[in-house]
Amino acid sequence: MAGPLIAVAGSRRISYMQLKTLALVALSAAAAFAQNVTGTWQGTLQTPQRPLRLVMKVTRADDESLKAVFYSIDQNGQGIPGSAVSLQGTAFKATIPAIGGGFEGKLTADGTTIAGTFTQGPPQPLTFVKATPATEWTIPEPPAPVKPMAADAKPTFEVATIKPSNPDTPGQAINVGRGGGNAFTTLNTPLSEIIKFAYAVHGKQVTGGPSWMESEKFDILAKPDTPGVPNVTQLRSMVQKLLAERFGLEFHREKKELSAYVITVDKAGVKMTKAEGNGASLPGFGGRGPGAVGVRNSTMGEFADFLQARILERPVVDQTGLTDRYSFTLEWKPDMPPAGAGGAPNAPALPQNLEDRPDLLTAMRQQLGLKIESGKAPVEVLVIDKVTKPTDN
């Protein structure tokens, strides 16, 4: 007896076995198409500052999932892992959590090109072309592993240059080891911010002092007398000595009960990724445009210090009980975009999805698994007794 038949338009008929064979051929073709996405891809991103050559290496894990590592070879060339890498039909997607970015594009039928959009702030067009051994760009050697300063060292700054900032220079930053080495640098930073950094306090925990502490900004270049990158305690100790020696900072401490934010773990649990690599290295906090920050290698106590120094209007107290270090990107809708954002010269462009983002407290719960609530807490206040403009270099 003949096997079952499936009727189709007209008089043509296809047997069950033929249909099964066609399905297997289709699946094989789809698998071969998906396999085309593995390999080395490269393309040039046209940024407002300069063109940047990007390389994306796509591989397949043991469980057949896709993995990707990105390299910006005109910067430091260090590999940045991607996540949520997928190919659905011709649609390729990958996120890059470490920089708060990602790439989406369409893979051509011949598997040689992915044309799409790169996001890290405003979306920008980017086309990746599959490289061959003859056309592959050379990826620079990654920077040497960071060597920490000896944990028992008591460093000071042996050389420190302090000068007024150029008002035409955009941005504001406090960095250690930028461009190599272990130098401490500030850019467009008022004394009030340096004090908050040095003593890990919120602005409301600093009282007294002249108005120029807020209005006048400084660029600092200070080099430690001890090799290696300092830990947080060593760095703050050096900056505290610098403030006393060069700004003549004197203060006394008082205890006050202030309105504060308290961070705990949400009932759904932690959603952050534990940091990889050298746990002794300093944490990093980088702006990703309005309402976005990339956090690297941070404890929750250090993250709370960052929130109270840069984001929130009250002191922040860490009560999570978490002791690990984490790396993540946090995106939220600011209460009010920065003045001039999206229009003024050098101002950051407003992200397209800004209106769709949750508020900060909701974003922390949804994206990080952290709960933040307002309350009262006894905190230490620094009362400025004396401060002067910096002495000559």
C-alpha positions as CSV (number, residue, x, y, z in Angstrom):
1,M,0.0,0.0,0.0
2,A,1.3,3.4,-0.9
3,G,2.4,5.8,1.9
4,P,0.4,8.9,2.8
5,L,0.4,11.7,0.3
6,I,0.1,15.5,0.8
7,A,-2.0,17.3,-1.8
8,V,-0.5,20.5,-3.3
9,A,-1.7,22.9,-5.9
10,G,-2.4,21.3,-9.3
11,S,-2.0,17.6,-9.9
12,R,1.6,17.5,-8.4
13,R,2.0,15.3,-5.3
14,I,4.9,14.9,-2.9
15,S,5.4,11.7,-0.9
16,Y,6.1,11.8,2.8
17,M,9.7,10.6,2.2
18,Q,10.3,13.3,-0.4
19,L,8.9,15.9,2.0
20,K,11.2,14.6,4.8
21,T,14.2,14.7,2.4
22,L,13.4,18.3,1.5
23,A,13.1,19.3,5.2
24,L,16.5,17.8,5.9
25,V,18.1,19.6,3.0
26,A,16.6,22.9,4.3
27,L,17.9,22.3,7.7
28,S,21.3,21.5,6.4
29,A,21.3,24.7,4.3
30,A,20.3,26.7,7.4
31,A,23.1,25.1,9.5
32,A,25.6,25.9,6.8
33,F,24.3,29.5,6.6
34,A,24.7,29.9,10.3
35,Q,28.2,28.4,10.2
36,N,29.1,31.2,7.8
37,V,29.0,33.8,10.6
38,T,31.9,32.3,12.5
39,G,35.3,33.7,11.7
40,T,37.0,37.1,11.7
41,W,35.1,40.2,10.7
42,Q,36.4,43.7,10.3
43,G,35.0,47.2,9.5
44,T,35.7,50.9,10.1
45,L,33.5,53.0,12.4
46,Q,33.3,56.7,11.4
47,T,33.3,58.5,14.8
48,P,33.1,62.3,15.1
49,Q,36.7,62.3,16.4
50,R,38.4,59.8,13.9
51,P,37.9,56.6,12.0
52,L,38.2,53.5,14.2
53,R,39.0,50.0,12.8
54,L,37.0,47.3,14.6
55,V,37.5,43.6,14.5
56,M,34.9,41.0,15.6
57,K,35.9,37.4,16.1
58,V,33.0,35.0,16.2
59,T,33.3,31.4,17.4
60,R,31.0,28.6,18.3
61,A,31.0,27.2,21.8
62,D,30.8,23.5,22.7
63,D,27.0,23.8,23.1
64,E,26.8,25.4,19.6
65,S,26.0,28.9,21.0
66,L,27.8,31.8,19.4
67,K,30.6,33.8,21.1
68,A,32.2,37.1,20.0
69,V,35.2,39.2,21.0
70,F,35.6,42.8,19.8
71,Y,38.8,44.7,19.3
72,S,39.3,48.4,18.6
73,I,42.7,48.2,17.1
74,D,43.3,51.9,16.7
75,Q,42.9,52.3,20.5
76,N,44.5,49.7,22.8
77,G,43.5,46.6,20.8
78,Q,42.5,44.8,24.0
79,G,39.7,42.2,23.5
80,I,36.3,43.1,24.8
81,P,33.9,40.1,25.2
82,G,30.5,40.3,23.6
83,S,27.4,38.6,25.1
84,A,23.9,37.6,23.9
85,V,25.4,36.7,20.5
86,S,22.8,35.3,18.1
87,L,22.0,34.7,14.4
88,Q,18.3,34.4,13.7
89,G,17.9,33.8,10.0
90,T,20.0,36.6,8.6
91,A,19.7,38.9,11.7
92,F,22.9,39.0,13.7
93,K,23.1,40.6,17.2
94,A,25.7,41.0,19.9
95,T,25.9,43.2,23.0
96,I,29.1,44.5,24.5
97,P,28.3,45.1,28.2
98,A,31.8,46.5,29.2
99,I,31.2,49.6,27.0
100,G,27.4,49.7,27.1
101,G,27.3,49.0,23.4
102,G,26.3,46.5,20.8
103,F,26.0,45.6,17.1
104,E,23.1,44.5,15.0
105,G,23.2,43.7,11.3
106,K,22.1,41.5,8.4
107,L,24.3,38.7,7.1
108,T,24.4,38.5,3.3
109,A,23.5,35.2,1.6
110,D,27.1,34.5,0.6
111,G,28.2,35.0,4.3
112,T,30.8,37.7,3.5
113,T,29.2,40.9,4.9
114,I,27.2,42.0,7.9
115,A,25.7,45.5,7.3
116,G,24.2,47.1,10.4
117,T,24.4,49.5,13.3
118,F,26.9,50.0,16.1
119,T,25.6,51.5,19.3
120,Q,27.5,53.1,22.1
121,G,25.5,56.3,22.6
122,P,23.9,57.4,19.3
123,P,23.7,54.5,16.7
124,Q,26.2,54.7,13.9
125,P,26.3,52.7,10.6
126,L,28.9,49.9,10.5
127,T,29.6,47.2,7.9
128,F,31.7,44.2,8.9
129,V,33.4,42.3,6.1
130,K,34.6,38.7,6.6
131,A,38.4,38.6,6.6
132,T,40.7,36.1,5.1
133,P,44.3,35.2,6.3
134,A,45.6,37.6,3.6
135,T,43.3,40.5,4.5
136,E,43.1,40.3,8.3
137,W,44.2,43.4,10.1
138,T,47.0,42.9,12.7
139,I,45.6,43.2,16.3
140,P,48.1,44.9,18.6
141,E,49.5,43.0,21.5
142,P,47.3,43.5,24.6
143,P,48.8,45.8,27.3
144,A,50.9,44.1,29.9
145,P,48.9,42.9,33.0
146,V,48.5,45.6,35.6
147,K,51.0,45.2,38.4
148,P,49.5,46.2,41.7
149,M,51.5,48.3,44.2
150,A,52.7,46.3,47.2
151,A,49.9,46.0,49.7
152,D,52.0,47.2,52.6
153,A,53.4,50.3,50.7
154,K,52.7,53.7,52.2
155,P,53.0,55.8,49.0
156,T,53.0,59.6,48.5
157,F,53.1,61.7,45.3
158,E,56.7,62.6,44.6
159,V,55.8,65.0,41.8
160,A,52.5,66.8,41.4
161,T,51.5,69.4,38.8
162,I,48.3,71.4,39.5
163,K,47.0,74.0,37.0
164,P,43.7,75.7,36.2
165,S,41.7,73.9,33.6
166,N,41.1,75.1,30.1
167,P,37.4,76.2,30.1
168,D,37.1,75.2,26.4
169,T,38.1,71.6,27.2
170,P,35.0,69.3,27.5
171,G,34.4,66.6,30.0
172,Q,35.4,66.0,33.6
173,A,37.4,63.0,34.9
174,I,39.5,61.5,37.7
175,N,41.8,58.7,36.5
176,V,44.7,56.5,37.6
177,G,47.1,54.9,35.1
178,R,45.4,56.5,32.0
179,G,47.7,55.8,29.1
180,G,49.9,53.5,31.1
181,G,51.9,53.9,34.3
182,N,50.3,54.8,37.7
183,A,49.9,58.5,37.6
184,F,46.8,60.1,39.2
185,T,45.1,62.7,36.9
186,T,42.1,65.0,37.0
187,L,40.5,66.9,34.2
188,N,38.2,69.9,34.7
189,T,37.7,68.9,38.3
190,P,36.7,71.4,41.1
191,L,38.3,71.0,44.6
192,S,34.9,69.9,46.0
193,E,34.9,66.8,43.8
194,I,38.5,65.9,44.7
195,I,37.6,66.1,48.4
196,K,34.6,63.9,47.8
197,F,36.7,61.4,46.0
198,A,39.5,61.4,48.5
199,Y,37.2,60.9,51.5
200,A,34.5,58.8,49.8
201,V,31.7,61.2,50.9
202,H,28.7,62.9,49.3
203,G,28.5,66.6,48.7
204,K,26.1,67.0,51.7
205,Q,28.8,65.5,53.9
206,V,31.1,68.5,53.2
207,T,30.2,71.8,54.7
208,G,31.9,75.2,54.9
209,G,34.7,76.4,52.6
210,P,34.8,79.2,50.0
211,S,32.7,79.3,46.9
212,W,35.7,78.8,44.5
213,M,35.9,75.2,45.8
214,E,32.9,74.6,43.5
215,S,33.5,77.1,40.7
216,E,37.2,76.8,39.9
217,K,38.5,73.7,38.1
218,F,41.9,72.0,38.1
219,D,43.9,69.6,36.0
220,I,46.3,67.5,38.2
221,L,49.1,65.2,37.2
222,A,50.6,63.4,40.2
223,K,53.1,60.5,40.1
224,P,53.5,58.2,43.1
225,D,57.0,57.5,44.6
226,T,56.2,53.7,44.6
227,P,55.9,51.5,41.5
228,G,52.7,49.7,40.7
229,V,49.0,50.7,40.6
230,P,47.7,51.6,44.1
231,N,44.7,50.1,45.6
232,V,41.7,52.3,46.6
233,T,43.0,52.9,50.2
234,Q,46.5,53.8,49.0
235,L,45.2,56.1,46.3
236,R,42.9,58.0,48.7
237,S,45.6,58.3,51.2
238,M,47.9,60.0,48.6
239,V,45.2,62.4,47.5
240,Q,44.4,63.3,51.1
241,K,48.1,64.2,51.6
242,L,48.1,66.2,48.4
243,L,45.0,68.2,49.5
244,A,46.7,69.0,52.8
245,E,50.1,69.9,51.3
246,R,49.0,71.8,48.2
247,F,45.6,73.2,49.1
248,G,46.2,73.6,52.8
249,L,43.1,71.7,53.6
250,E,42.1,71.5,57.2
251,F,38.8,70.2,58.6
252,H,37.2,68.5,61.6
253,R,34.6,65.7,61.6
254,E,31.1,65.7,63.0
255,K,28.3,63.0,63.1
256,K,24.9,64.0,61.7
257,E,21.8,62.0,60.8
258,L,21.0,62.8,57.2
259,S,18.5,61.6,54.6
260,A,20.3,58.8,52.7
261,Y,19.8,56.0,50.2
262,V,20.3,52.4,51.4
263,I,21.2,49.7,48.9
264,T,20.2,46.0,49.5
265,V,19.8,43.0,47.3
266,D,16.4,42.7,45.6
267,K,14.3,39.6,46.4
268,A,14.8,38.4,42.8
269,G,18.5,38.1,43.4
270,V,21.7,39.6,42.0
271,K,21.8,40.0,38.2
272,M,25.3,41.4,37.9
273,T,28.3,39.6,36.4
274,K,31.3,39.0,38.7
275,A,34.4,40.8,37.5
276,E,37.1,38.7,35.8
277,G,40.8,39.3,36.0
278,N,42.9,41.0,38.7
279,G,40.8,41.7,41.7
280,A,43.5,44.0,43.1
281,S,43.1,46.5,40.3
282,L,41.2,49.7,40.8
283,P,37.5,50.0,39.9
284,G,36.4,52.0,36.8
285,F,33.3,54.1,36.3
286,G,32.8,55.5,32.8
287,G,30.0,57.6,31.4
288,R,28.1,56.1,28.5
289,G,26.1,59.2,27.6
290,P,23.2,60.7,29.5
291,G,21.7,58.2,31.9
292,A,24.2,55.4,31.4
293,V,27.4,54.3,33.1
294,G,29.8,51.4,32.6
295,V,31.1,49.9,35.8
296,R,34.2,47.7,35.9
297,N,35.7,45.7,38.8
298,S,33.7,47.4,41.5
299,T,32.6,46.3,45.0
300,M,29.2,47.5,46.1
301,G,30.8,49.8,48.6
302,E,32.7,51.5,45.8
303,F,29.6,51.6,43.6
304,A,27.8,53.3,46.5
305,D,30.6,55.9,46.7
306,F,30.3,56.5,43.0
307,L,26.5,56.9,43.2
308,Q,26.7,59.4,46.0
309,A,29.5,61.4,44.4
310,R,28.1,61.6,40.9
311,I,24.5,60.5,40.5
312,L,22.3,60.9,43.6
313,E,21.5,63.9,45.8
314,R,22.0,62.1,49.1
315,P,24.6,59.9,50.8
316,V,24.4,56.2,49.8
317,V,24.9,53.4,52.3
318,D,25.8,49.8,51.1
319,Q,23.9,47.2,53.1
320,T,23.9,44.4,50.4
321,G,26.4,42.2,52.2
322,L,28.1,41.4,48.8
323,T,31.8,41.1,48.9
324,D,32.6,40.2,45.3
325,R,33.6,42.7,42.5
326,Y,31.3,43.2,39.6
327,S,31.3,44.6,36.1
328,F,28.1,45.9,34.4
329,T,26.4,48.6,32.5
330,L,23.5,50.5,34.0
331,E,21.0,52.6,31.8
332,W,18.2,54.7,33.1
333,K,16.2,57.8,32.2
334,P,17.6,60.9,33.9
335,D,15.2,63.1,35.7
336,M,16.4,65.9,33.4
337,P,18.8,65.6,30.5
338,P,22.0,67.6,31.0
339,A,21.8,71.2,29.9
340,G,22.5,71.6,26.3
341,A,22.7,67.8,25.7
342,G,22.1,67.0,22.1
343,G,22.6,70.5,20.9
344,A,25.4,72.5,22.5
345,P,29.0,72.1,21.2
346,N,30.8,69.1,22.8
347,A,27.6,68.0,24.6
348,P,26.7,64.3,24.5
349,A,24.0,63.3,22.1
350,L,20.8,62.1,23.6
351,P,20.3,58.3,23.1
352,Q,17.3,57.3,20.9
353,N,15.9,55.0,23.6
354,L,16.1,57.6,26.4
355,E,12.3,58.0,26.8
356,D,11.8,54.2,27.0
357,R,14.2,53.7,29.9
358,P,13.1,53.2,33.5
359,D,13.9,55.5,36.3
360,L,17.2,54.9,38.1
361,L,15.7,53.0,41.1
362,T,13.7,50.7,38.8
363,A,16.7,50.2,36.5
364,M,18.9,49.1,39.4
365,R,16.3,46.5,40.4
366,Q,15.7,45.2,36.8
367,Q,19.2,45.3,35.5
368,L,21.4,44.7,38.6
369,G,19.1,43.0,41.1
370,L,19.6,45.8,43.6
371,K,17.0,47.6,45.7
372,I,17.6,51.2,46.8
373,E,15.3,52.9,49.3
374,S,15.4,56.3,51.0
375,G,15.8,56.6,54.8
376,K,17.8,58.2,57.6
377,A,21.3,57.2,58.5
378,P,24.0,58.6,60.8
379,V,26.9,59.8,58.6
380,E,30.1,61.6,59.1
381,V,30.4,65.2,57.9
382,L,33.6,67.0,57.1
383,V,33.5,70.7,58.3
384,I,36.1,72.7,56.4
385,D,38.2,74.9,58.7
386,K,40.8,76.2,56.2
387,V,41.6,75.8,52.5
388,T,43.7,77.9,50.0
389,K,44.2,77.9,46.3
390,P,47.0,75.5,45.3
391,T,50.6,76.4,45.8
392,D,53.0,76.7,42.9
393,N,54.1,73.5,41.2
